[in-house]
Amino acid sequence: MGIVSVPVIAGLGTAQPPSASQDELWEGFFSRHFSGTTRSLAQRIFANSGVTTRQAAVNPLLEDVSDWPTERRMRRYQVEALPLGKEAVGRALTAAGLGAGDVGMFIVCSCTGYATPGLDILLARDLGMAPDTQRMFVGHMGCYAALPGLGAASDFVTARGRPALLLCAELTSLHIQPSSARVDTQQIVSHALFSDAAVAAVVVPGGPGYAVREVTSVTDTSTADHMTWDVTDAGFRMGLSPKVPQVLSRHVRGLVDDLLARHGTTVSEVDGWAVHPGGPRILNVVERELAVPPQALAASRATLDEHGNCSSPTVLLILDRLSRAAVAPRRIVMLAFGPGLTLYAALLDRQG
């Protein structure tokens, strides 16, 4: 019987396009994008979004994609996502002290663009991964995709004893909806929150870093219509029910308590929280239900403030922030939420 390899996150790499302030985005584009009574509602939502700056590969201040057909948006996705993904992957491999040829499995998560051959194939080619590198593409899981991606990477490392690489890359800026489209509060909220980023994580068998102890989830299929991401002729359209925080409030404490109990620990012994900031209300609900002090979610709020909601990379951005803190946490719980309605959690312990 061989020794089971403990999967450890040995390197993280981030890449983001240029920033714009929320005020600039409102004054320079969205104040004209919305009209009539909708404009005053949108202004309040933008002001209360918890976002100060966001990043956009296709900045609406410079280029208005809102009337583009989906085909044109998908072509642009490939142009913008490839260099962003390459930058994130390069940084993660460097941080882990590995080369592209060492990667046994390459997992890419993205719900904002599709093409074949996809990012997994093109990046494997351009970075010089081995021909026998296994690949997996995770699409349309939305904001929580990083955690099942991390789970798959960890399972591969445990089973094969070889490194795995996870990349989450999202370009939400390509999906601004036409001003002529049906505008509702859900659309305004998504236009006020979402942002672009790419984050890569290298998972290796053992050594220093954050050990992935478990990835777990719960899905409430009775609320499947609360969060949607529809492919339309004018890009992808977000559906985001205001009832999402209520669903999270029913499930998040049980999910976290059960996860921690399986590892002989409790909420009070967790000193790092990487909670996906779907918006300020989401963070408030998690803080209340877990009964943690406001400072516990400071990294999540700071990430929302500086980067907005980048969909799948966001929880990895928070993990990167926590890992670079002057005193890095010993034990981290990652939480992310998305369509289903699905809650995902992961427990990490720092090694070395």
VOMARDREN-377171 format. One record per residue: x, y, z of N, C-alpha, C in turn. Coordinates in steps of 0.02 Angstrom, whole numbers, plus 50000, padded with zeros to 5 digits. Layout:
N
> X:Y:Z:X:Y:Z:X:Y:Z
...
This chain:
352
> 50043:49941:50000:50000:50000:50000:50045:50062:50000
> 50039:50105:49949:50081:50164:49945:50058:50219:49991
> 50100:50268:50002:50083:50325:50043:50038:50372:50003
> 49982:50391:50033:49935:50436:49999:49964:50507:49999
> 49964:50539:49941:49991:50607:49936:49940:50657:49962
> 49963:50704:50003:49920:50758:50026:49923:50815:49975
> 49867:50835:49946:49868:50889:49897:49879:50956:49930
> 49928:50993:49906:49947:51058:49936:49949:51112:49883
> 49917:51168:49896:49921:51226:49852:49990:51258:49862
> 50034:51250:49813:50103:51271:49820:50117:51338:49787
> 50071:51362:49746:50082:51426:49711:50018:51454:49683
> 50011:51520:49689:49954:51555:49661:49980:51610:49614
> 49944:51623:49561:49963:51677:49515:49901:51714:49492
> 49903:51780:49495:49846:51820:49475:49864:51864:49415
> 49813:51881:49375:49822:51926:49318:49756:51963:49308
> 49762:52029:49299:49702:52070:49291:49713:52123:49238
> 49661:52138:49200:49666:52192:49151:49664:52260:49186
> 49669:52315:49150:49671:52381:49181:49607:52397:49221
> 49617:52440:49272:49563:52458:49318:49527:52521:49296
> 49466:52527:49319:49427:52589:49313:49389:52597:49378
> 49380:52659:49400:49343:52669:49462:49268:52660:49449
> 49233:52641:49501:49160:52633:49495:49127:52699:49475
> 49153:52755:49503:49125:52820:49486:49136:52837:49413
> 49196:52821:49387:49211:52833:49316:49165:52792:49271
> 49155:52729:49290:49112:52686:49250:49040:52712:49250
> 49017:52737:49307:48950:52764:49310:48943:52828:49268
> 48987:52875:49281:48982:52940:49248:48996:52934:49173
> 49045:52892:49155:49067:52890:49086:49027:52843:49041
> 48989:52796:49071:48952:52748:49029:48883:52732:49055
> 48879:52704:49116:48815:52676:49138:48762:52728:49152
> 48781:52789:49169:48731:52842:49180:48693:52857:49116
> 48724:52844:49059:48690:52853:48994:48659:52788:48969
> 48686:52732:48994:48661:52666:48972:48590:52654:48999
> 48578:52678:49060:48511:52672:49090:48474:52738:49080
> 48408:52734:49075:48370:52795:49061:48308:52798:49105
> 48276:52857:49106:48214:52866:49142:48220:52852:49216
> 48167:52822:49245:48167:52807:49316:48219:52754:49334
> 48238:52714:49285:48288:52662:49297:48355:52693:49317
> 48371:52752:49290:48436:52782:49302:48447:52797:49377
> 48398:52825:49410:48407:52842:49481:48414:52779:49523
> 48376:52726:49507:48384:52662:49542:48454:52634:49530
> 48476:52635:49468:48543:52610:49452:48597:52649:49489
> 48590:52714:49493:48640:52754:49528:48646:52733:49601
> 48590:52720:49633:48592:52697:49703:48625:52629:49709
> 48609:52584:49663:48638:52517:49666:48714:52520:49655
> 48736:52560:49607:48808:52568:49596:48842:52597:49658
> 48811:52646:49689:48841:52679:49747:48845:52633:49808
> 48799:52585:49813:48796:52540:49871:48823:52471:49856
> 48861:52464:49803:48884:52398:49780:48942:52370:49821
> 48975:52412:49860:49035:52390:49895:49096:52388:49851
> 49090:52415:49790:49145:52413:49741:49171:52484:49730
> 49237:52493:49735:49269:52557:49720:49303:52556:49652
> 49337:52501:49637:49370:52493:49572:49355:52424:49543
> 49356:52419:49477:49347:52355:49443:49395:52352:49384
> 49404:52291:49359:49449:52281:49302:49408:52256:49242
> 49428:52278:49183:49391:52259:49123:49439:52249:49064
> 49437:52190:49035:49477:52178:48974:49449:52219:48916
> 49383:52228:48916:49350:52270:48866:49313:52324:48905
> 49345:52381:48913:49320:52434:48956:49266:52474:48920
> 49205:52478:48950:49152:52515:48916:49166:52589:48907
> 49213:52616:48946:49233:52686:48937:49270:52696:48871
> 49299:52642:48846:49338:52646:48784:49304:52611:48725
> 49262:52561:48741:49234:52519:48688:49167:52491:48712
> 49114:52509:48678:49047:52487:48698:49029:52422:48661
> 49025:52367:48700:49010:52302:48670:48936:52284:48677
> 48896:52329:48707:48828:52311:48727:48783:52291:48669
> 48799:52313:48609:48758:52295:48550:48791:52241:48507
> 48847:52213:48531:48881:52161:48492:48840:52097:48493
> 48839:52059:48439:48810:51992:48440:48857:51944:48479
> 48829:51889:48500:48868:51841:48540:48930:51816:48504
> 48925:51805:48439:48982:51779:48401:49042:51826:48407
> 49030:51890:48400:49085:51938:48404:49114:51939:48475
> 49072:51933:48525:49096:51932:48595:49140:51870:48607
> 49120:51813:48578:49159:51752:48588:49227:51756:48554
> 49229:51787:48495:49294:51796:48462:49340:51840:48505
> 49312:51892:48533:49352:51937:48575:49374:51903:48640
> 49332:51859:48665:49350:51821:48726:49417:51785:48716
> 49423:51751:48660:49485:51713:48648:49545:51760:48644
> 49537:51817:48613:49592:51865:48605:49615:51891:48673
> 49567:51906:48718:49584:51936:48782:49602:51885:48836
> 49568:51827:48836:49577:51779:48890:49644:51742:48885
> 49668:51731:48825:49730:51692:48817:49790:51725:48851
> 49806:51788:48838:49863:51819:48872:49852:51827:48947
> 49790:51839:48968:49776:51846:49039:49787:51780:49075
> 49762:51726:49045:49772:51660:49074:49845:51640:49075
> 49882:51657:49022:49953:51641:49018:49992:51676:49074
> 49974:51738:49088:50008:51776:49140:49995:51745:49209
> 49933:51728:49223:49916:51698:49288:49950:51630:49297
> 49948:51588:49246:49979:51522:49250:50055:51528:49259
> 50086:51573:49222:50158:51582:49228:50178:51602:49299
> 50140:51647:49328:50155:51669:49397:50145:51612:49448
> 50092:51573:49438:50079:51518:49485:50134:51465:49481
> 50154:51448:49420:50208:51397:49412:50273:51422:49441
> 50289:51486:49431:50349:51515:49460:50347:51512:49536
> 50289:51530:49564:50282:51529:49637:50291:51459:49665
> 50270:51408:49627:50275:51339:49649:50343:51308:49632
> 50384:51344:49594:50449:51317:49574:50444:51261:49523
> 50393:51263:49481:50384:51211:49431:50383:51240:49361
> 50393:51196:49312:50386:51215:49242:50322:51187:49214
> 50302:51212:49156:50240:51189:49125:50242:51115:49109
> 50301:51090:49095:50309:51019:49079:50297:50973:49138
> 50295:51000:49200:50284:50960:49260:50210:50947:49273
> 50166:50983:49238:50095:50980:49253:50064:50915:49227
> 50032:50877:49272:50000:50814:49252:49928:50824:49231
> 49894:50872:49261:49825:50888:49242:49816:50963:49241
> 49782:50989:49190:49768:51060:49182:49693:51069:49179
> 49666:51105:49229:49594:51117:49234:49580:51191:49222
> 49534:51207:49177:49515:51276:49163:49441:51285:49179
> 49426:51336:49219:49357:51354:49234:49341:51422:49202
> 49287:51425:49165:49265:51488:49136:49193:51481:49113
> 49152:51532:49126:49083:51531:49103:49067:51592:49059
> 49118:51632:49042:49106:51694:49006:49127:51691:48933
> 49155:51634:48912:49175:51627:48843:49188:51556:48823
> 49175:51540:48759:49185:51472:48735:49215:51473:48665
> 49260:51427:48654:49289:51416:48587:49321:51347:48587
> 49327:51318:48529:49362:51254:48523:49409:51258:48464
> 49475:51248:48473:49507:51229:48536:49503:51285:48588
> 49497:51265:48651:49487:51313:48705:49551:51334:48740
> 49543:51371:48794:49601:51395:48832:49645:51338:48855
> 49614:51282:48875:49654:51226:48900:49703:51201:48847
> 49680:51194:48786:49724:51169:48733:49775:51222:48711
> 49751:51283:48700:49796:51336:48675:49850:51354:48726
> 49831:51358:48790:49882:51373:48841:49930:51315:48850
> 49905:51254:48848:49950:51197:48853:50001:51198:48797
> 49978:51216:48737:50023:51221:48679:50074:51278:48688
> 50049:51337:48705:50092:51396:48708:50141:51394:48766
> 50123:51361:48820:50166:51359:48879:50213:51299:48879
> 50201:51252:48834:50246:51195:48828:50230:51138:48876
> 50166:51127:48890:50148:51069:48931:50160:51005:48891
> 50169:50950:48928:50183:50886:48896:50123:50861:48857
> 50133:50823:48803:50077:50797:48764:50030:50753:48804
> 50056:50721:48857:50012:50676:48896:49979:50712:48955
> 49985:50779:48958:49949:50816:49010:49874:50807:49001
> 49841:50786:49055:49768:50780:49052:49736:50849:49060
> 49679:50858:49029:49646:50923:49032:49572:50915:49050
> 49546:50967:49082:49474:50969:49098:49450:51040:49092
> 49393:51050:49060:49364:51116:49055:49298:51116:49093
> 49291:51164:49141:49231:51170:49182:49195:51234:49161
> 49135:51227:49132:49098:51284:49107:49030:51291:49140
> 49006:51352:49143:48939:51368:49167:48924:51347:49238
> 48975:51339:49279:48964:51331:49351:48963:51400:49386
> 48988:51451:49351:48984:51518:49378:49031:51531:49435
> 49006:51568:49485:49049:51596:49536:49082:51544:49582
> 49054:51484:49586:49083:51435:49632:49131:51386:49598
> 49143:51394:49533:49179:51343:49494:49249:51329:49520
> 49281:51378:49552:49350:51368:49576:49354:51309:49625
> 49302:51299:49665:49306:51248:49717:49297:51177:49690
> 49248:51162:49647:49250:51096:49616:49313:51086:49573
> 49338:51141:49543:49400:51136:49506:49458:51117:49552
> 49460:51148:49610:49512:51133:49659:49505:51061:49684
> 49442:51040:49692:49430:50971:49714:49455:50921:49663
> 49442:50933:49598:49465:50888:49546:49541:50887:49543
> 49572:50945:49549:49645:50949:49549:49674:50910:49608
> 49644:50918:49667:49668:50884:49727:49660:50808:49721
> 49604:50786:49692:49593:50714:49684:49645:50685:49636
> 49661:50722:49583:49712:50698:49536:49780:50691:49571
> 49798:50742:49610:49862:50741:49645:49865:50682:49694
> 49811:50671:49730:49808:50616:49778:49814:50549:49743
> 49779:50541:49687:49778:50477:49652:49842:50463:49614
> 49871:50516:49584:49927:50505:49538:49995:50527:49565
> 49994:50568:49618:50058:50592:49646:50095:50639:49600
> 50057:50673:49555:50086:50721:49508:50053:50790:49517
> 50087:50844:49497:50057:50911:49505:49997:50922:49459
> 49951:50963:49482:49894:50984:49442:49892:51060:49442
> 49862:51088:49390:49858:51161:49383:49786:51181:49370
> 49761:51228:49409:49693:51254:49401:49697:51327:49378
> 49658:51343:49326:49652:51413:49303:49579:51432:49301
> 49562:51488:49334:49495:51517:49328:49503:51584:49292
> 49469:51592:49237:49476:51652:49196:49407:51675:49173
> 49389:51736:49190:49323:51763:49172:49328:51833:49144
> 49291:51846:49090:49286:51912:49060:49213:51933:49059
> 49188:51954:49117:49118:51973:49121:49105:52038:49083
> 49157:52077:49070:49148:52141:49035:49122:52132:48964
> 49127:52071:48937:49103:52058:48870:49027:52050:48866
> 48994:52051:48924:48923:52033:48924:48878:52090:48949
> 48899:52152:48940:48854:52208:48953:48795:52203:48904
> 48735:52208:48931:48675:52199:48891:48656:52263:48855
> 48621:52257:48799:48601:52317:48761:48556:52362:48802
> 48562:52427:48791:48518:52474:48826:48445:52465:48806
> 48434:52435:48748:48366:52422:48725:48335:52360:48755
> 48376:52320:48790:48351:52257:48819:48307:52272:48880
> 48268:52222:48899:48228:52228:48959:48275:52238:49018
> 48266:52294:49053:48310:52311:49109:48272:52299:49174
> 48300:52259:49218:48270:52248:49284:48324:52257:49336
> 48305:52253:49398:48352:52263:49453:48409:52213:49450
> 48393:52151:49430:48445:52099:49426:48500:52119:49377
> 48481:52148:49319:48530:52169:49270:48573:52226:49297
> 48541:52273:49331:48578:52330:49359:48630:52305:49409
> 48609:52259:49453:48655:52233:49504:48715:52199:49471
> 48702:52158:49420:48758:52124:49388:48804:52173:49353
> 48776:52225:49322:48818:52275:49289:48858:52317:49340
> 48833:52321:49402:48868:52360:49453:48922:52320:49489
> 48919:52254:49486:48964:52212:49526:49020:52178:49487
> 49006:52156:49426:49051:52107:49395:49113:52138:49363
> 49166:52097:49361:49233:52119:49343:49270:52062:49310
> 49332:52075:49286:49371:52025:49250:49435:52006:49289
> 49455:51944:49284:49517:51922:49316:49534:51851:49293
> 49596:51832:49304:49619:51763:49296:49663:51746:49355
> 49651:51688:49386:49692:51666:49442:49708:51592:49431
> 49771:51573:49442:49792:51504:49435:49819:51479:49502
> 49809:51414:49513:49834:51382:49574:49868:51317:49555
> 49928:51306:49582:49965:51243:49572:49956:51199:49633
> 49934:51137:49623:49924:51089:49677:49974:51032:49668
> 50011:51018:49721:50065:50969:49717:50058:50917:49773
> 50091:50859:49766:50089:50809:49819:50137:50825:49876
> 50110:50853:49930:50150:50868:49990:50192:50931:49984
> 50228:50946:50038:50271:51004:50040:50237:51064:50072
> 50272:51122:50074:50244:51181:50105:50188:51212:50063
> 50142:51245:50097:50085:51276:50064:50021:51262:50103
> 49965:51269:50070:49901:51254:50102:49874:51187:50079
> 49871:51140:50126:49844:51073:50111:49769:51077:50102
> 49744:51045:50050:49672:51043:50038:49644:50981:50074
> 49612:50993:50131:49587:50938:50172:49522:50908:50144
> 49478:50951:50120:49415:50926:50093:49381:50981:50053
> 49345:50961:50001:49300:51005:49964:49232:50973:49967
> 49181:51013:49986:49114:50986:49995:49062:51035:49968
> 49000:51013:49961:48949:51057:49934:48879:51038:49956
> 48832:51083:49946:48761:51069:49953:48724:51109:49900
> 48674:51078:49869:48635:51111:49817:48561:51108:49835
> 48529:51165:49833:48457:51171:49845:48423:51179:49777
> 48404:51123:49747:48376:51125:49679:48306:51157:49678
> 48275:51165:49735:48209:51198:49736:48216:51273:49719
> 48277:51299:49721:48289:51370:49706:48332:51378:49644
> 48327:51329:49598:48370:51330:49538:48361:51392:49495
> 48302:51423:49499:48289:51482:49457:48314:51547:49488
> 48346:51543:49547:48368:51604:49582:48431:51634:49551
> 48470:51594:49516:48531:51620:49486:48539:51586:49418
> 48538:51626:49365:48541:51599:49298:48592:51637:49256
> 48613:51605:49201:48664:51635:49156:48645:51610:49087
> 48604:51649:49053:48574:51628:48990:48614:51652:48930
> 48625:51606:48883:48658:51624:48820:48605:51654:48774
> 48615:51718:48756:48568:51753:48713:48604:51775:48649
> 48566:51804:48603:48597:51830:48542:48639:51892:48555
> 48632:51921:48615:48671:51980:48635:48713:51964:48697
> 48753:51912:48692:48796:51892:48748:48759:51851:48799
> 48789:51844:48858:48760:51804:48912:48725:51850:48961
> 48664:51832:48980:48623:51875:49023:48616:51844:49093
> 48632:51885:49143:48630:51863:49212:48560:51868:49241
> 48540:51817:49279:48479:51820:49319:48499:51810:49391
> 48482:51857:49435:48506:51855:49504:48449:51876:49550
> 48416:51827:49580:48359:51841:49623:48380:51875:49689
> 48341:51923:49713:48355:51952:49778:48346:51903:49836
> 48318:51844:49821:48307:51793:49873:48369:51750:49887
> 48423:51760:49847:48484:51719:49856:48510:51722:49928
> 48516:51781:49959:48541:51782:50028:48499:51740:50076
> 48433:51737:50065:48390:51697:50108:48406:51623:50102
> 48420:51600:50041:48438:51530:50031:48504:51514:50064
> 48553:51559:50057:48617:51549:50090:48609:51545:50165
> 48566:51587:50192:48557:51587:50265:48530:51521:50291
> 48494:51484:50248:48467:51419:50270:48520:51364:50270
> 48571:51371:50229:48617:51315:50217:48689:51325:50241
> 48713:51387:50245:48785:51398:50252:48812:51373:50320
> 48775:51383:50373:48801:51362:50438:48807:51286:50442
> 48755:51251:50419:48758:51178:50421:48814:51150:50378
> 48824:51179:50319:48878:51157:50275:48946:51165:50309
> 48958:51223:50339:49022:51237:50370:49032:51195:50433
> 48981:51191:50475:48987:51152:50536:49001:51078:50521
> 48966:51050:50473:48977:50980:50455:49048:50968:50428
> 49071:51014:50386:49139:51009:50359:49190:51010:50415
> 49184:51058:50459:49234:51065:50513:49230:51007:50561
> 49170:50982:50576:49163:50927:50623:49198:50864:50598
> 49197:50854:50532:49231:50796:50505:49307:50799:50515
> 49332:50859:50529:49404:50868:50540:49420:50889:50611
> 49372:50878:50656:49383:50889:50727:49395:50961:50746
> 49362:51007:50712:49372:51078:50728:49306:51115:50724
> 49307:51179:50742:49246:51220:50744:49258:51288:50712
> 49205:51326:50703:49210:51393:50673:49258:51437:50712
> 49258:51432:50778:49301:51475:50819:49375:51462:50808
> 49392:51403:50781:49462:51386:50769:49486:51402:50699
> 49442:51430:50658:49461:51450:50590:49485:51522:50593
> 49546:51535:50570:49573:51603:50573:49579:51636:50504
> 49553:51602:50452:49552:51632:50386:49488:51614:50349
> 49455:51665:50322:49392:51654:50285:49399:51685:50216
> 49391:51643:50165:49390:51666:50095:49319:51655:50070
> 49276:51705:50076:49206:51700:50060:49191:51739:49997
> 49164:51705:49947:49149:51738:49883:49102:51797:49895
> 49123:51857:49874:49082:51916:49886:49033:51927:49828
> 48979:51888:49828:48929:51897:49776:48899:51966:49778
> 48907:52000:49833:48884:52068:49845:48885:52081:49920
> 48876:52143:49941:48879:52158:50013:48829:52118:50054
> 48769:52106:50028:48718:52069:50067:48740:51997:50078
> 48773:51967:50029:48797:51898:50036:48846:51894:50095
> 48893:51940:50098:48942:51939:50152:48909:51952:50219
> 48860:51996:50221:48826:52009:50284:48790:51947:50310
> 48758:51910:50264:48722:51849:50284:48770:51797:50310
> 48826:51786:50276:48875:51736:50298:48904:51756:50366
> 48920:51819:50374:48947:51843:50438:48897:51829:50494
> 48833:51844:50482:48782:51835:50533:48771:51761:50549
> 48764:51719:50497:48749:51649:50509:48807:51611:50541
> 48868:51629:50524:48926:51596:50554:48946:51627:50621
> 48915:51684:50638:48928:51719:50701:49003:51734:50708
> 49032:51761:50654:49102:51781:50656:49106:51857:50659
> 49160:51884:50687:49166:51957:50690:49176:51987:50621
> 49160:52052:50612:49167:52084:50546:49237:52076:50517
> 49288:52077:50560:49357:52073:50536:49371:52006:50501
> 49331:51955:50517:49342:51888:50486:49333:51890:50411
> 49290:51934:50387:49277:51938:50315:49309:52000:50284
> 49358:52027:50318:49391:52088:50292:49424:52076:50224
> 49455:52018:50214:49488:52004:50150:49437:51999:50094
> 49379:51971:50109:49326:51965:50059:49298:52033:50041
> 49287:52076:50091:49261:52143:50078:49312:52186:50040
> 49375:52178:50058:49428:52216:50024:49434:52195:49951
> 49426:52130:49938:49429:52106:49869:49370:52132:49829
> 49310:52132:49858:49252:52161:49825:49263:52234:49810
> 49291:52270:49858:49303:52342:49850:49352:52356:49794
> 49406:52318:49789:49459:52332:49742:49451:52298:49674
> 49412:52244:49672:49408:52204:49611:49337:52187:49589
> 49287:52202:49629:49219:52182:49611:49211:52107:49616
> 49157:52082:49587:49143:52010:49584:49168:51985:49516
> 49222:51946:49517:49253:51921:49456:49229:51851:49438
> 49174:51829:49468:49149:51762:49458:49200:51711:49484
> 49215:51658:49447:49253:51602:49475:49322:51619:49504
> 49360:51668:49478:49426:51681:49508:49423:51715:49576
> 49365:51742:49596:49363:51788:49653:49385:51755:49717
> 49361:51695:49731:49379:51662:49794:49454:51647:49796
> 49485:51636:49738:49558:51626:49736:49595:51691:49746
> 49566:51747:49722:49596:51812:49738:49598:51824:49813
> 49545:51804:49847:49542:51813:49920:49593:51768:49954
> 49598:51706:49931:49648:51660:49958:49718:51688:49948
> 49732:51717:49890:49797:51747:49878:49810:51804:49927
> 49759:51845:49939:49766:51901:49987:49781:51875:50057
> 49745:51823:50077:49756:51794:50144:49826:51764:50150
> 49848:51730:50098:49914:51696:50101:49972:51745:50103
> 49960:51807:50078:50014:51857:50078:50011:51904:50139
> 49965:51891:50185:49959:51934:50244:50022:51928:50287
> 50035:51979:50327:50094:51979:50370:50094:51918:50415
> 50036:51899:50440:50029:51836:50477:49976:51795:50440
> 49999:51748:50400:49952:51708:50360:49912:51661:50404
> 49849:51650:50390:49807:51606:50430:49834:51534:50429
> 49822:51499:50484:49840:51428:50487:49786:51385:50456
> 49723:51404:50467:49667:51364:50442:49618:51410:50405
> 49602:51392:50343:49559:51433:50301:49498:51393:50278
> 49440:51424:50282:49380:51397:50250:49364:51442:50190
> 49358:51410:50132:49337:51445:50070:49264:51430:50058
> 49226:51481:50039:49155:51473:50025:49138:51509:49960
> 49100:51476:49917:49078:51509:49855:49008:51483:49837
> 48972:51525:49802:48901:51512:49789:48884:51526:49716
> 48836:51488:49689:48819:51499:49620:48756:51461:49600
> 48747:51453:49534:48685:51423:49508:48672:51354:49538
> 48609:51341:49550:48592:51275:49577:48530:51272:49622
> 48525:51315:49672:48575:51360:49701:48625:51318:49741
> 48689:51327:49728:48741:51285:49754:48788:51322:49800
> 48806:51290:49856:48856:51316:49902:48914:51266:49902
> 48974:51291:49893:49034:51249:49897:49079:51274:49953
> 49113:51228:49986:49159:51245:50040:49222:51203:50034
> 49278:51231:50056:49341:51194:50059:49377:51211:50123
> 49410:51161:50152:49450:51171:50212:49524:51164:50195
> 49563:51215:50212:49635:51215:50199:49673:51222:50265
> 49730:51188:50270:49776:51195:50327:49845:51212:50300
> 49878:51260:50332:49944:51280:50310:49996:51229:50332
> 50040:51211:50286:50093:51162:50299:50161:51197:50295
> 50207:51178:50339:50275:51205:50335:50282:51275:50358
